[in-house]
Amino acid sequence: MEIIDVTAEFDSHGKVTPLKFIWRGISFPVDSIGRRWEDNRGQHVLVMITGGRAFELLYANNERAWYLIPIGSGPLMA
């Protein structure tokens, strides 16, 4: 799990929608949003980027920080 920068929108109820994230110096626009859930760590959002790569983004509410949790393996995971 790595801390990352995310551009996101928050609605009036605090629901977050990531628009893009920067990971390892590269900006990745979010193409689509998948499943969302909340637990004691914060708000989790599955996102898809160009090329069909999926990532789990976590907004840690208490820290006001974003984390990236890679899903699967491949060239972007190296």
N, C-alpha and C positions, 0 to 999 in steps of 0.2 A: 504494500500500500504506500503510495507516494503522494506527498502534498503537491498540489498543482494550482494554477490560476484558471479561473472559470469566469466567463461572462454569462450572466443568467438574469432572468426576470423573476421577480417574486410577486405573486398576486396578493390581494388584500387579506387573504387567509394564511399567508406565509408559504403557500405551495410554490416550489421552485421549478423553473424550467430552464435548463442549461441551453445556451445558444452556441457557445464554442468553448474550447479549453486549450491551454498551452501545456504541452508535455515535452520535456527534453528539448526545449527551444523551438518546437514546431507548433503552429496553430492548427487546430482541427475543428472545422465547423461541424456542428451536430446536424445530421441529415434527418434523423427521426428519434422519437422518444418511445421507449418501450415500457416495461413494467416499472412501477414505483412502489416503494414501501417505506415505512418509518419504523425504527427501533430505538433502543437506548443510545446508539451512537449518532443518530441523526436521520436525514432524509437520503434514501438511496434512489438513484435513477439509472435505468439501463438506457444507454444511448448508442446510436449507430452512426458511423462516419462513412465518408465516401470509400468505396471498395468493400463495403459490407462488414467492416470490423466493428465489433461490439465491445463496449466498455461499461463498467459500473462506476458511476460517480457518486461520491458520498459527501453531502454537506453536513459537517459536524456542527450542529446548532450551537452547542455550548462554546465551541472554539471559534465559530464563524470562519471556518477553514474548509477547503475542499480537498478531497483525496480521490485518487484514481486507483481503481482495482481492476487490473487487466483480466480479461476473460479469454481463456484458451491460450494458444501459443502461435507463434509465427514471427515474421520479420519485424513487426512493430514491437514485439516483446523483448527483443534482443538488447 
